[in-house]
Amino acid sequence: MQKLLITLLSVMILTQLTAQKVTVKESGDALVTTIYETDQDDIAKDWKSLMKKYDAKVEVSKNKVEAKEAEIKSLSGGKFNVTATMEKIKDGEVKLVVVFDPIATAESKTPDRTSYMSGAKDIVKDFAYKRSSESVGDQVKDAQKAFDKLEKQRDGLIKENENLADDIEKYKKKITDAERDIEVNKGKIEDKKKEVEAQKKVLEAINEKQRALD
């Protein structure tokens, strides 16, 4: 049952992510994509880490990450200034806008846009998909923890009820035994009363003898 619920939850979340398929579009010089289930700060932090891998000098200010002289060998082997901005669309959706600006050097002219744009799109898309899928994965983990906690609480209540039911059965037996003992004792009490009365008469007779001696 537990595996079924978690599977259904994962399918629901992943289906939602699939419906919000990660795509990258060109808008002027920029590449635009949407990242799901992640806030701006986490996106900025992860984008900064990515740019650091390209040995870039990175500065972060509010919703912007500027990477200077990123050496991205997969993009025509040159260096780029990469500017990424994040804009919240709504809860669970952040627009990421990235501009790759190639740096011309004395040894090489500025690469043609078509020579690096496809690779740049792949970088942005891979980042957006990984960030979104990791966030969804974290949601599944959190949901799993919450489910496990509730399941444990449920099992605890079931066990408590079972123990209480056992106690009731034990108490019922004790009550039955006590009721039986009460009935048995009633007869013993009557017999004992008779013995007490008989012994009382014996005691009175002896006391009478004692008084006669006086």
Secondary structure by P-SEA (a helix, b strand, c coil): caaaaaaaaaaaaaaaaaaacbbbbbcccbbbbbbccccaaaaaaaaaaaaaaacccccccccbbbbcccccccccccccbbbbbbbbccccbbbbbbbbbbbbccccccccccccaaaaaaaaaaaaaaaaaaaaaaaaaaaaaaaaaaaaaaaaaaaaaaaaaaaaaaaaaaaaaaaaaaaaaaaaaaaaaaaaaaaaaaaaaaaaaaaaac
